[in-house]
Amino acid sequence: MTRVNIHKIQPAAYDAMFGLEKYLGTTDLGTSLPELIKTRASQINGCAYCIQMHTKAALENGEKAERLFALSAWKESPLFSEQERAVLALTEEMTLITNHGVSDEVYNRVQEHFTEEQIAQIMMVIATINAWNRLAVATHTQ
């Protein structure tokens, strides 16, 4: 069964989402960290379309395949820095927000590594990819 094509039916909605993407391109988070966030959230949300898109982008930006392979097990992997671990923990808690919100422990770990401006940027990356994931999964985007 074909599902609604929001981009075609409601292009203004997609224009707004692309506005968020344009903003995300202005952050000072670099290229690697946002792609790790986007890939991890997409893994949690089961969004094959976004996993493929963001692992490809990560590789094109110089990310190592080995780290992408280990991303779903980042807690046990030695391949991620403490800074990345803090962001991945925040990504998981924001993506699974109904479980218990964002804990003080996770938020405090992020504060150890990032400025308030960067934390706001990280949260916007997480929120935006979660919105994209939900749209792609709900509409069976291929």
ZILINCOR-V535034 format. One record per residue. N is the residue number from 0. PHI is phi in whole degrees, -180 to 180 (* if undefined). PSI is psi as a letter, one per 40 degrees, with the letter a starting at -180 (* if undefined). Layout:
n = (N,N)
phi = (PHI,PHI)
psi = (PSI,PSI)
This chain:
n = (0,1,2,3,4,5,6,7,8,9,10,11,12,13,14,15,16,17,18,19,20,21,22,23,24,25,26,27,28,29,30,31,32,33,34,35,36,37,38,39,40,41,42,43,44,45,46,47,48,49,50,51,52,53,54,55,56,57,58,59,60,61,62,63,64,65,66,67,68,69,70,71,72,73,74,75,76,77,78,79,80,81,82,83,84,85,86,87,88,89,90,91,92,93,94,95,96,97,98,99,100,101,102,103,104,105,106,107,108,109,110,111,112,113,114,115,116,117,118,119,120,121,122,123,124,125,126,127,128,129,130,131,132,133,134,135,136,137,138,139,140,141)
phi = (*,-78,-105,-56,-102,-60,-59,-81,-79,-130,-61,-64,-64,-68,-59,-64,-64,-67,-63,-62,-62,-62,-59,-60,-69,-98,-73,-103,-89,78,-104,-71,-61,-60,-71,-64,-59,-64,-69,-65,-61,-66,-62,-61,-83,67,-99,-61,-58,-72,-59,-62,-62,-84,-70,-63,-62,-61,-63,-65,-90,98,-66,-83,-57,-55,-71,-67,-64,-91,-58,-69,-120,-57,-64,-98,-91,-82,-83,-116,-74,-62,-62,-64,-61,-62,-69,-66,-64,-64,-58,-66,-69,-71,-67,-104,-57,-72,-65,-166,72,-108,-71,-61,-59,-67,-62,-63,-64,-65,-62,-68,-115,-134,-76,-60,-60,-66,-62,-61,-64,-60,-63,-70,-62,-63,-63,-67,-66,-65,-64,-59,-58,-64,-67,-66,-69,-67,-101,56,-63,-109)
psi = (h,h,i,i,g,d,d,d,d,g,d,d,d,d,d,d,d,d,d,d,d,d,d,d,e,e,i,f,e,a,d,d,d,d,d,d,d,d,d,d,d,d,d,d,e,f,g,d,d,d,d,d,d,d,d,d,d,d,d,d,e,e,i,h,d,d,d,d,d,e,d,e,f,d,d,e,h,e,e,h,i,d,d,d,d,d,d,d,d,d,d,d,d,d,d,f,d,e,d,f,a,h,i,d,d,d,d,d,d,d,d,d,e,i,i,d,d,d,d,d,d,d,d,d,d,d,d,d,d,d,d,d,d,d,d,d,d,d,e,f,h,*)
